[in-house]
Amino acid sequence: MTSDARRTRRLQHVTATGSALAVALGPLLLGALLAKSVGGDPWPPSTP
């Protein structure tokens, strides 16, 4: 196996791992951001 083939295989592995992490953690991150933006203050100040 040549060094170019090893480099290509390693790059494909790193790319696949990054894609898998993005797919797994993406919805979690989006859900956390959505919950934070929608949550707001549970006890808003009352206006007289």
Secondary structure, DSSP 8 states (H G I E B T S, - for coil): --HHHHHHHHHHHHHHHHHHHHHHHHHHHHHHHHHHHHH--SS-----
